[in-house]
Amino acid sequence: MLKHLEIKNYALIEHLSIDFSEGFSVLTGETGSGKSIIMGALALVLGQRADSKTIQEGKQKCVVEATFEIKDYGLEHFFEANDLDFENEIIVRREVQDSGKSRAFINDTPTTLNTLKELTSQLIDIHSQHENLLLTKDSFLLDIVDSVAKNKLLKKDFFEKYTTYKKNLSEFSDLKENAEKIKADRDYAEFQFNQLLDAKLQENEQESLETELAILNHTEEIKNALSGIYDFFEGEQQNSLSKLRELENQLKRIEQYSPALMELSNRMESCRIELKDISGETENLLNTTDFNPNRKAEIEERLNTIYSLQQKHRVDSVAELLILQNKFEQKLQQIDSFDAELEMLQKKVGESFDVMQKTAELLTQKRKSVCEEISKMIEEKLLLLGMPNSQFEVSISEKNEFSPSGKDNVEFLFTANKNGKLKPITDIASGGEMSRVMLSIKSLLISKSYLPTIIFDEIDTGVSGEIAHRMGEIMASIAETTQVISITHLPQIASKGTSHFKVYKFDNELTTITNIVKLSEEERILEVAELLSGKNPSQAAIENAKELLFKA
């Protein structure tokens, strides 16, 4: 419950302090006195958007502080989850700087705006005349039904299953689209792969073939050179190796006389052996180097194949062609695996859809199970509010597609006339009728929840007389279990409050100031009388005010 509200430097408010009590409190005041300013300041601690323009002129910041008693509302888990100290009485504060920045606090601990909103949404509900427009929103109507059906956990469970289904469906659709794009290129990839595979490419093959072709193209030149070298070493005319052997023998005979001669002899022997080896290899190359036109044709054909593939794929080596071949193979394997992966994902989508659908069906059942209860309770309240012939019905139909809240479409059907045709409430209800319907709905919701405080901000617009009296009675009945604060201009409602506050403004030397005061019994009589007849009420109006207050 809201125990205290303090506002500093907000719009026309310099410093305002209000203590609220249990039961039914009413706020009255002339048009323009600042009632809406107080509500705007309260909205700040409820997490609404901050605007530096609301700071009183000449001040650096405004501060709004609300004290709540929360000991019986089961909020311990919230405080634990947000690492906040739980106390039976908490202070929620919002500060707005002239720079536009704002800060939020819970028990002097800085917190985020979302955390502030989450907490205060469980403590207080503000209903204004503009909220009647919510009756045009499907989500609001659905929330009413779910609140009565106590579907909070089931809705959360459905939303998780809906999210899982949509995620699986998105993955399946993306993979299918990707697969179709890739499959369109399958023939191309398969052709390229097979062409490279058929070529039977091997690492270093190109270099080896190019060397062999160079030899074949210069066979005669090579053989002439090798023949000359071999003749030099071992030919009948020169036989350089034989002459070198004779020289080596001469050194052998004299090497014993000097270390230098021995070293020279050894070097001569090493040279002869190396030249003998060169001669042998030369002879071997000479004997094996033959021009083979068939082999040359084979090599040229093979190299043409390699060169053609390199030019086609814009690479410079067989190694790069083999890398491409591997890539085409992997792409084909990926394409072939799409079918299995798509089948697996499609099964996953189907399973998650079935789970979601079952939960949605359970949601629908629970919603339909309370439709009659809602209709009956609203009609009972409307009867009290002077609409004896009204009919109210909750209609639930199936949507074409699932949404995050299920597959149900909710309509509130209404007629205020006997034997009238039920139509969507927003099509036929007048402003006064809408106010009474919304009050009935709020009364129903509060009876099904544990909301500590509700504020009615001029919900009585469009009603008067006996209807206003009955609206006040309903608010008073709500106040038996929930703290009710009503901002009103109707004496019938103002007289029902257990506490009465007056909002007023006055001028000082510099500016206009809004303030609030709790009225004494005598002051309250005068205020109700002014609501009845205007400024300077007559004695009759005062007596009438006394009677209203006495009856209340």
Backbone torsions as a table, in degrees:
resi	resn	phi	psi	omega
1	MET	NA	145.8	178.6
2	LEU	-77.9	118.0	-177.6
3	LYS	-100.3	-35.4	-173.3
4	HIS	-150.9	142.1	176.6
5	LEU	-133.2	127.6	179.0
6	GLU	-128.9	131.4	-176.1
7	ILE	-129.6	132.0	178.7
8	LYS	-130.0	130.3	171.9
9	ASN	59.8	38.0	179.1
10	TYR	-111.1	114.9	179.0
11	ALA	52.0	-118.0	-179.1
12	LEU	-87.2	0.4	-178.0
13	ILE	-93.7	120.2	175.8
14	GLU	-86.5	-51.4	175.0
15	HIS	-157.8	116.7	-176.5
16	LEU	-130.2	135.9	-178.3
17	SER	-136.2	126.7	-178.7
18	ILE	-129.4	132.9	171.0
19	ASP	-105.6	122.9	178.2
20	PHE	-103.1	157.2	178.8
21	SER	-125.2	177.1	176.5
22	GLU	-65.6	168.7	176.1
23	GLY	87.5	-143.4	-169.5
24	PHE	-114.4	112.0	177.1
25	SER	-108.9	140.9	178.1
26	VAL	-120.8	145.4	175.5
27	LEU	-120.6	126.7	177.1
28	THR	-127.6	169.5	179.8
29	GLY	162.2	157.4	-178.9
30	GLU	-63.5	157.9	174.2
31	THR	-59.7	128.0	-179.5
32	GLY	88.7	2.7	-178.6
33	SER	-74.2	-22.2	176.7
34	GLY	123.1	14.9	178.9
35	LYS	-61.8	-42.6	-179.6
36	SER	-68.2	-28.1	177.7
37	ILE	-66.5	-42.3	177.6
38	ILE	-61.5	-41.3	179.5
39	MET	-66.6	-36.5	177.9
40	GLY	-64.4	-40.5	178.0
41	ALA	-65.8	-41.9	178.4
42	LEU	-62.3	-35.8	179.7
43	ALA	-61.4	-28.0	178.4
44	LEU	-61.7	-45.1	-179.5
45	VAL	-75.2	-9.3	174.1
46	LEU	-92.0	3.2	173.0
47	GLY	96.7	11.9	179.1
48	GLN	-73.0	165.7	-176.4
49	ARG	-62.0	136.8	179.6
50	ALA	-93.0	146.9	178.3
51	ASP	-136.7	122.7	-177.9
52	SER	-64.0	-17.4	179.4
53	LYS	-67.1	-19.6	-179.1
54	THR	-80.8	-10.4	178.6
55	ILE	-69.4	135.6	-179.3
56	GLN	-58.4	138.8	-175.7
57	GLU	-57.2	131.9	179.0
58	GLY	90.3	-6.2	-179.6
59	LYS	-102.2	153.1	-177.2
60	GLN	-88.5	-25.4	178.9
61	LYS	-158.0	158.6	172.0
62	CYS	-116.1	151.1	-177.7
63	VAL	-131.8	130.9	174.1
64	VAL	-124.1	128.6	-175.0
65	GLU	-132.2	128.7	179.6
66	ALA	-124.0	136.4	178.4
67	THR	-108.5	128.1	-179.3
68	PHE	-120.8	143.8	169.3
69	GLU	-98.5	124.1	-170.2
70	ILE	-129.4	14.2	-168.9
71	LYS	-63.6	-25.5	-173.9
72	ASP	-108.6	20.8	-172.7
73	TYR	-115.6	13.0	172.6
74	GLY	61.6	40.1	-177.6
75	LEU	-99.3	7.6	-178.1
76	GLU	-57.5	-40.1	-178.5
77	HIS	-63.6	-38.9	178.8
78	PHE	-59.7	-46.3	-178.1
79	PHE	-66.6	-38.2	178.4
80	GLU	-66.1	-43.2	-178.5
81	ALA	-65.3	-28.6	-178.5
82	ASN	-103.9	14.5	176.3
83	ASP	55.1	47.3	178.4
84	LEU	-119.0	147.8	178.5
85	ASP	-76.6	126.8	179.4
86	PHE	-86.5	132.0	173.8
87	GLU	-136.9	155.2	179.9
88	ASN	-63.5	-28.6	178.4
89	GLU	-123.4	127.0	-177.8
90	ILE	-121.8	154.9	176.3
91	ILE	-118.2	124.0	176.8
92	VAL	-108.0	127.2	-176.0
93	ARG	-129.9	144.4	176.2
94	ARG	-132.0	130.3	177.6
95	GLU	-119.7	134.3	179.0
96	VAL	-121.6	121.8	-179.8
97	GLN	-85.6	158.4	178.2
98	ASP	-67.8	-13.6	175.3
99	SER	-76.8	-12.5	-178.4
100	GLY	103.8	-15.0	179.2
101	LYS	-74.9	148.3	177.6
102	SER	-134.1	155.7	177.7
103	ARG	-132.0	148.9	-179.8
104	ALA	-123.5	145.8	-178.2
105	PHE	-138.6	143.7	169.1
106	ILE	-123.5	114.9	-175.1
107	ASN	53.5	45.1	178.1
108	ASP	67.8	5.2	175.5
109	THR	-96.4	122.6	179.0
110	PRO	-57.9	140.6	-178.9
111	THR	-145.1	169.9	179.5
112	THR	-84.7	160.4	179.2
113	LEU	-65.1	-36.0	179.1
114	ASN	-64.4	-40.6	178.0
115	THR	-65.0	-41.6	178.1
116	LEU	-59.8	-46.0	179.6
117	LYS	-61.9	-44.1	-177.8
118	GLU	-60.8	-39.9	179.9
119	LEU	-71.2	-54.0	-173.5
120	THR	-67.3	-23.8	176.9
121	SER	-66.3	-21.0	177.7
122	GLN	-92.4	-1.5	-176.3
123	LEU	-112.4	-29.8	-171.6
124	ILE	-151.4	146.0	176.9
125	ASP	-130.4	127.7	177.9
126	ILE	-105.9	121.5	177.6
127	HIS	-115.3	120.0	179.1
128	SER	-112.8	169.2	179.7
129	GLN	-60.7	-29.3	-179.8
130	HIS	-70.6	-19.2	-178.5
131	GLU	-70.4	-12.6	175.5
132	ASN	-58.3	-25.5	178.9
133	LEU	-64.2	-20.1	179.5
134	LEU	-62.8	-22.1	179.0
135	LEU	-64.7	-11.6	177.3
136	THR	-90.3	-6.0	-175.3
137	LYS	-102.3	125.3	179.9
138	ASP	-58.0	-40.1	-176.2
139	SER	-63.0	-36.7	179.3
140	PHE	-67.2	-44.5	179.2
141	LEU	-61.8	-40.5	178.9
142	LEU	-65.1	-39.3	178.6
143	ASP	-63.0	-35.7	177.8
144	ILE	-62.9	-48.9	-179.8
145	VAL	-61.5	-43.4	-178.9
146	ASP	-67.1	-33.3	178.3
147	SER	-65.0	-43.3	179.2
148	VAL	-68.3	-38.4	-179.0
149	ALA	-79.5	-6.2	-178.7
150	LYS	56.4	54.2	-175.6
151	ASN	-97.4	14.0	-173.1
152	LYS	-55.3	-52.0	-177.9
153	LEU	-69.4	-38.1	-179.8
154	LEU	-67.1	-38.3	177.7
155	LYS	-64.7	-40.5	178.3
156	LYS	-63.7	-42.2	178.8
157	ASP	-62.9	-43.9	178.8
158	PHE	-63.0	-43.7	-178.2
159	PHE	-59.5	-40.5	178.3
160	GLU	-63.4	-41.6	-179.5
161	LYS	-71.6	-35.5	175.6
162	TYR	-63.5	-43.4	179.6
163	THR	-63.0	-42.2	178.4
164	THR	-62.2	-44.9	179.0
165	TYR	-60.7	-47.2	-178.9
166	LYS	-63.7	-36.2	178.3
167	LYS	-65.4	-46.8	179.1
168	ASN	-63.1	-41.3	-179.7
169	LEU	-64.3	-39.7	179.2
170	SER	-65.1	-42.6	178.6
171	GLU	-62.7	-43.1	179.4
172	PHE	-63.1	-45.3	-179.0
173	SER	-64.1	-42.0	179.6
174	ASP	-64.3	-43.8	-179.4
175	LEU	-66.4	-40.0	-179.9
176	LYS	-64.1	-44.1	178.9
177	GLU	-63.2	-42.8	179.3
178	ASN	-64.8	-41.7	-179.3
179	ALA	-63.6	-40.7	-179.4
180	GLU	-65.5	-38.3	178.0
181	LYS	-65.5	-43.8	-177.5
182	ILE	-71.0	-39.2	-179.4
183	LYS	-63.6	-28.8	177.2
184	ALA	-64.1	-24.6	179.7
185	ASP	-99.0	6.2	-173.5
186	ARG	-63.6	-44.7	-179.3
187	ASP	-58.2	-43.7	179.8
188	TYR	-62.4	-48.1	-178.4
189	ALA	-63.5	-39.7	-179.0
190	GLU	-66.9	-40.8	178.6
191	PHE	-62.1	-46.3	-179.1
192	GLN	-63.1	-43.1	-179.3
193	PHE	-63.1	-47.6	-177.7
194	ASN	-63.7	-37.3	179.0
195	GLN	-63.6	-42.6	178.1
196	LEU	-69.9	-38.5	-179.8
197	LEU	-65.8	-42.9	-179.8
198	ASP	-64.7	-26.8	179.8
199	ALA	-70.0	-17.5	177.3
200	LYS	50.3	51.5	-178.0
201	LEU	-67.7	147.3	179.1
202	GLN	-132.8	145.9	177.3
203	GLU	-56.4	139.5	175.1
204	ASN	65.1	6.1	-178.8
205	GLU	-63.9	-42.2	-175.6
206	GLN	-61.7	-46.0	-179.5
207	GLU	-60.7	-42.6	-179.5
208	SER	-63.9	-43.3	-179.3
209	LEU	-67.8	-40.6	179.8
210	GLU	-64.0	-35.1	177.2
211	THR	-67.2	-45.9	-178.8
212	GLU	-63.8	-38.2	179.6
213	LEU	-67.4	-37.7	178.2
214	ALA	-61.4	-39.2	178.4
215	ILE	-65.6	-45.3	-178.9
216	LEU	-64.0	-36.0	-179.3
217	ASN	-71.7	-17.8	-177.0
218	HIS	-127.6	32.4	-175.8
219	THR	-57.9	-50.2	-176.2
220	GLU	-62.4	-44.8	179.8
221	GLU	-60.7	-42.4	-179.4
222	ILE	-65.9	-45.9	-177.1
223	LYS	-62.7	-40.6	178.9
224	ASN	-61.2	-42.4	-179.0
225	ALA	-67.1	-44.1	-179.2
226	LEU	-65.4	-38.9	-179.6
227	SER	-63.6	-41.5	178.7
228	GLY	-63.3	-41.9	179.7
229	ILE	-64.2	-44.7	-177.9
230	TYR	-65.2	-42.1	178.2
231	ASP	-61.4	-37.5	179.4
232	PHE	-59.9	-42.2	-177.0
233	PHE	-79.2	-42.4	-168.6
234	GLU	-133.4	11.5	-179.2
235	GLY	-71.2	161.0	-176.9
236	GLU	-66.0	-33.4	-176.3
237	GLN	-79.5	-43.7	-175.0
238	GLN	-100.8	-56.4	-178.8
239	ASN	43.1	63.2	-176.8
240	SER	-60.0	-31.4	-178.4
241	LEU	-67.2	-37.3	177.9
242	SER	-65.2	-42.5	179.2
243	LYS	-65.1	-38.0	179.1
244	LEU	-66.6	-32.6	178.1
245	ARG	-67.3	-41.1	178.4
246	GLU	-62.2	-44.4	178.6
247	LEU	-61.7	-40.2	-179.9
248	GLU	-62.9	-40.7	-179.2
249	ASN	-65.2	-38.1	178.6
250	GLN	-62.0	-41.1	177.9
251	LEU	-67.6	-34.5	179.6
252	LYS	-62.3	-35.8	-176.6
253	ARG	-71.6	-24.4	-176.1
254	ILE	-113.1	0.6	-174.7
255	GLU	-65.4	-20.7	-177.2
256	GLN	-71.7	-15.0	-174.8
257	TYR	-87.9	-13.7	-176.9
258	SER	-158.7	136.3	175.6
259	PRO	-57.7	-34.8	-179.8
260	ALA	-65.1	-38.1	178.8
261	LEU	-68.3	-36.3	179.5
262	MET	-66.1	-41.4	179.3
263	GLU	-65.0	-41.0	179.0
264	LEU	-64.5	-39.4	178.8
265	SER	-62.6	-43.3	-179.6
266	ASN	-64.3	-40.4	179.8
267	ARG	-66.3	-38.4	178.4
268	MET	-62.9	-41.2	179.7
269	GLU	-64.1	-42.8	179.7
270	SER	-62.7	-41.7	179.0
271	CYS	-63.8	-42.1	-179.3
272	ARG	-63.6	-43.8	-179.4
273	ILE	-62.0	-44.9	-179.8
274	GLU	-62.7	-42.6	179.6
275	LEU	-68.7	-33.5	175.3
276	LYS	-62.0	-40.6	178.7
277	ASP	-66.3	-42.3	177.7
278	ILE	-61.6	-40.4	179.2
279	SER	-62.3	-40.8	179.4
280	GLY	-65.0	-44.0	-179.9
281	GLU	-66.8	-36.3	178.1
282	THR	-62.9	-42.6	178.6
283	GLU	-63.0	-41.7	-179.6
284	ASN	-63.3	-46.2	178.9
285	LEU	-63.8	-37.1	179.9
286	LEU	-63.9	-41.0	-177.8
287	ASN	-74.1	-27.2	-175.9
288	THR	-98.7	-8.8	-179.3
289	THR	-91.2	104.9	179.3
290	ASP	-134.6	144.7	177.5
291	PHE	-77.0	124.3	-178.8
292	ASN	-125.4	99.8	-176.7
293	PRO	-61.5	-34.4	179.2
294	ASN	-65.7	-43.9	179.3
295	ARG	-65.5	-39.1	179.1
296	LYS	-61.5	-40.7	179.4
297	ALA	-65.3	-40.0	178.6
298	GLU	-61.2	-47.4	-178.0
299	ILE	-63.6	-44.7	-179.3
300	GLU	-62.4	-40.3	177.9
301	GLU	-64.2	-43.3	-179.8
302	ARG	-64.7	-44.5	-179.7
303	LEU	-66.7	-36.1	176.7
304	ASN	-60.5	-39.8	176.5
305	THR	-60.8	-46.4	-179.4
306	ILE	-64.5	-46.5	-179.4
307	TYR	-61.7	-40.4	-179.3
308	SER	-63.1	-42.7	178.5
309	LEU	-66.1	-38.5	179.3
310	GLN	-65.8	-43.0	179.7
311	GLN	-65.8	-40.9	-179.5
312	LYS	-61.9	-43.0	-176.1
313	HIS	-97.7	4.2	175.8
314	ARG	55.9	52.7	175.3
315	VAL	-129.8	173.0	-173.8
316	ASP	-119.4	0.7	-176.1
317	SER	-148.9	161.3	175.3
318	VAL	-65.8	-34.7	-179.6
319	ALA	-59.0	-41.4	179.2
320	GLU	-68.7	-35.2	176.1
321	LEU	-64.4	-38.4	178.8
322	LEU	-67.1	-35.2	175.8
323	ILE	-63.7	-43.9	177.6
324	LEU	-62.2	-41.5	178.3
325	GLN	-58.3	-41.9	179.5
326	ASN	-66.0	-38.1	179.4
327	LYS	-66.0	-43.4	178.0
328	PHE	-62.6	-37.8	179.0
329	GLU	-64.5	-44.5	179.0
330	GLN	-63.3	-39.4	179.3
331	LYS	-63.2	-41.8	177.8
332	LEU	-64.3	-39.9	177.8
333	GLN	-64.3	-39.0	179.0
334	GLN	-64.5	-44.0	178.7
335	ILE	-61.2	-43.4	-179.2
336	ASP	-67.0	-26.2	-179.5
337	SER	-83.9	-13.9	-178.8
338	PHE	-59.8	-40.8	-176.9
339	ASP	-59.9	-44.4	179.8
340	ALA	-66.5	-41.1	-179.1
341	GLU	-68.5	-39.8	177.7
342	LEU	-63.5	-40.5	179.1
343	GLU	-62.7	-41.7	179.7
344	MET	-65.2	-44.2	-179.6
345	LEU	-67.9	-37.5	178.7
346	GLN	-62.6	-38.2	176.5
347	LYS	-65.4	-40.3	179.0
348	LYS	-63.6	-42.1	178.3
349	VAL	-61.8	-45.6	-179.7
350	GLY	-61.3	-43.2	-179.3
351	GLU	-65.6	-44.6	-179.5
352	SER	-68.0	-31.2	176.4
353	PHE	-66.0	-43.7	-179.8
354	ASP	-62.1	-42.7	179.4
355	VAL	-63.8	-44.7	179.0
356	MET	-62.3	-44.0	-177.2
357	GLN	-63.2	-39.9	179.3
358	LYS	-64.5	-41.0	178.5
359	THR	-66.9	-38.7	177.9
360	ALA	-63.6	-39.5	178.3
361	GLU	-63.9	-38.5	177.5
362	LEU	-65.8	-40.4	176.2
363	LEU	-59.9	-45.8	-179.6
364	THR	-60.8	-43.7	179.8
365	GLN	-60.1	-46.0	-178.6
366	LYS	-67.4	-36.6	177.7
367	ARG	-65.9	-46.1	-179.5
368	LYS	-65.2	-29.1	-176.9
369	SER	-68.2	-19.8	-178.2
370	VAL	-107.0	-0.9	-177.2
371	CYS	-59.3	-45.7	-178.8
372	GLU	-65.6	-40.1	178.6
373	GLU	-61.7	-45.1	179.2
374	ILE	-61.5	-47.9	-178.4
375	SER	-58.6	-44.8	-177.8
376	LYS	-63.7	-45.8	-177.4
377	MET	-67.9	-37.7	178.0
378	ILE	-66.4	-43.1	179.2
379	GLU	-62.4	-37.7	177.9
380	GLU	-63.5	-42.8	178.5
381	LYS	-67.5	-40.0	180.0
382	LEU	-65.9	-32.4	175.4
383	LEU	-61.5	-44.0	177.9
384	LEU	-65.1	-27.2	-177.6
385	LEU	-93.2	20.7	172.8
386	GLY	81.7	26.4	177.5
387	MET	-125.9	70.8	-173.6
388	PRO	-67.8	-25.0	-176.7
389	ASN	-97.8	4.0	-176.6
390	SER	-69.5	146.8	174.2
391	GLN	-126.6	139.1	-177.3
392	PHE	-135.6	133.5	-178.2
393	GLU	-141.0	138.7	175.0
394	VAL	-99.0	117.9	-178.3
395	SER	-107.9	126.7	177.3
396	ILE	-117.3	121.8	177.6
397	SER	-124.0	167.0	-175.8
398	GLU	-93.1	132.9	174.8
399	LYS	-77.3	163.4	177.5
400	ASN	-71.2	-30.5	-177.2
401	GLU	-134.3	160.9	176.2
402	PHE	-74.5	147.5	173.7
403	SER	-125.3	173.7	-179.9
404	PRO	-59.5	-15.9	-179.5
405	SER	-107.6	6.6	178.5
406	GLY	124.1	-149.8	-179.2
407	LYS	-128.9	24.4	-175.0
408	ASP	-106.0	138.3	172.0
409	ASN	-110.5	125.0	-176.1
410	VAL	-109.2	133.8	173.6
411	GLU	-128.6	141.0	171.8
412	PHE	-100.3	115.2	-179.9
413	LEU	-99.4	143.1	-170.9
414	PHE	-152.7	146.5	165.4
415	THR	-147.5	140.7	179.6
416	ALA	-94.7	-5.0	-172.9
417	ASN	-109.9	147.3	177.7
418	LYS	-62.9	132.2	-177.9
419	ASN	60.6	16.8	177.1
420	GLY	-72.6	156.2	179.8
421	LYS	-82.7	129.5	178.8
422	LEU	-68.0	128.2	178.1
423	LYS	-136.8	162.3	176.4
424	PRO	-51.8	133.2	-170.9
425	ILE	-57.6	-35.3	-177.5
426	THR	-70.9	-14.9	-178.9
427	ASP	-84.3	-23.7	-169.9
428	ILE	-129.3	-20.0	-173.8
429	ALA	-76.1	139.4	175.2
430	SER	-81.5	174.7	179.8
431	GLY	-59.7	-44.3	179.5
432	GLY	-65.5	-39.2	178.6
433	GLU	-66.3	-41.1	178.6
434	MET	-61.4	-40.7	179.4
435	SER	-61.3	-42.3	-178.7
436	ARG	-69.7	-38.7	177.3
437	VAL	-63.7	-44.4	-179.4
438	MET	-64.9	-38.1	176.5
439	LEU	-63.5	-40.0	177.9
440	SER	-63.0	-41.7	179.6
441	ILE	-65.5	-45.0	178.8
442	LYS	-60.8	-41.8	178.2
443	SER	-60.4	-41.7	178.3
444	LEU	-64.1	-47.3	-177.3
445	LEU	-63.1	-41.3	-179.2
446	ILE	-65.4	-35.6	178.9
447	SER	-66.9	-18.5	-178.2
448	LYS	-104.9	1.1	-177.0
449	SER	-130.6	-178.2	179.9
450	TYR	-120.0	35.1	-178.8
451	LEU	-68.4	125.5	-175.3
452	PRO	-68.1	-38.3	-170.8
453	THR	-139.7	138.8	171.4
454	ILE	-130.7	137.9	178.2
455	ILE	-115.2	123.8	175.1
456	PHE	-99.5	112.6	-177.1
457	ASP	-101.1	92.7	179.2
458	GLU	52.8	44.1	176.8
459	ILE	-70.4	-14.6	-175.1
460	ASP	-83.7	9.1	179.9
461	THR	-58.9	131.3	176.6
462	GLY	92.8	2.5	178.6
463	VAL	-125.4	163.2	179.3
464	SER	-164.2	179.3	173.6
465	GLY	57.7	-133.8	-175.5
466	GLU	-64.4	-35.0	179.8
467	ILE	-64.3	-41.9	177.2
468	ALA	-61.3	-39.6	178.0
469	HIS	-59.9	-43.4	-177.8
470	ARG	-71.9	-35.5	175.7
471	MET	-61.0	-41.2	177.6
472	GLY	-62.2	-38.4	178.9
473	GLU	-64.6	-40.8	179.0
474	ILE	-65.2	-42.5	177.1
475	MET	-60.5	-41.4	179.4
476	ALA	-64.9	-36.1	178.9
477	SER	-69.8	-36.4	175.2
478	ILE	-62.3	-37.4	-176.8
479	ALA	-67.2	-10.0	177.4
480	GLU	-68.6	-25.5	-179.7
481	THR	-122.6	-16.5	-176.3
482	THR	-134.5	139.0	175.7
483	GLN	-66.1	126.1	-179.3
484	VAL	-118.5	131.4	174.1
485	ILE	-124.2	122.7	-177.0
486	SER	-120.6	126.3	171.2
487	ILE	-94.5	117.6	-170.6
488	THR	-141.4	160.5	172.4
489	HIS	-119.5	7.0	-177.0
490	LEU	-101.6	127.9	179.5
491	PRO	-64.4	-31.3	-179.4
492	GLN	-62.2	-37.2	179.1
493	ILE	-81.7	-41.9	-179.1
494	ALA	-58.2	-34.7	-177.3
495	SER	-71.7	-16.6	-177.1
496	LYS	-83.1	-13.8	-175.1
497	GLY	-69.9	148.0	173.7
498	THR	-84.8	-20.9	173.8
499	SER	-133.5	142.7	-176.7
500	HIS	-129.5	124.7	178.5
501	PHE	-116.4	143.3	176.6
502	LYS	-115.7	130.0	175.9
503	VAL	-97.9	131.4	-178.8
504	TYR	-146.2	166.7	175.9
505	LYS	-133.2	154.6	180.0
506	PHE	-145.9	162.1	179.9
507	ASP	-104.2	132.1	168.8
508	ASN	-104.6	-163.7	-176.2
509	GLU	-65.9	-25.9	-172.5
510	LEU	-109.9	-35.4	-170.2
511	THR	-156.5	-176.7	176.7
512	THR	-101.6	135.6	-174.8
513	ILE	-121.6	137.6	172.8
514	THR	-99.5	138.2	178.8
515	ASN	-143.7	174.4	179.9
516	ILE	-141.0	147.8	179.7
517	VAL	-142.4	143.4	174.8
518	LYS	-84.2	129.3	-173.3
519	LEU	-84.9	141.3	171.1
520	SER	-77.3	175.3	-179.3
521	GLU	-60.4	-44.3	-179.6
522	GLU	-65.9	-44.4	179.3
523	GLU	-63.0	-34.0	-178.8
524	ARG	-68.4	-39.0	177.7
525	ILE	-58.8	-44.3	-179.3
526	LEU	-64.9	-41.0	-179.1
527	GLU	-64.7	-44.0	178.5
528	VAL	-64.7	-37.6	178.2
529	ALA	-63.5	-38.9	177.9
530	GLU	-67.6	-34.7	175.7
531	LEU	-64.7	-30.9	-179.6
532	LEU	-76.2	-41.1	-170.5
533	SER	-134.1	-0.9	179.2
534	GLY	98.1	-174.6	-178.5
535	LYS	-58.3	151.1	-179.8
536	ASN	50.9	62.2	-176.0
537	PRO	-64.3	151.3	177.3
538	SER	-75.9	169.1	178.8
539	GLN	-63.7	-33.6	178.9
540	ALA	-63.5	-41.8	178.4
541	ALA	-64.2	-38.1	179.6
542	ILE	-65.9	-42.2	178.6
543	GLU	-65.0	-38.9	177.6
544	ASN	-63.2	-40.6	177.9
545	ALA	-63.1	-42.0	178.3
546	LYS	-60.8	-40.2	-178.8
547	GLU	-66.0	-42.9	178.4
548	LEU	-59.6	-46.1	-178.2
549	LEU	-67.1	-37.7	179.6
550	PHE	-64.6	-45.8	179.6
551	LYS	-63.1	-37.6	-179.7
552	ALA	-65.9	NA	NA
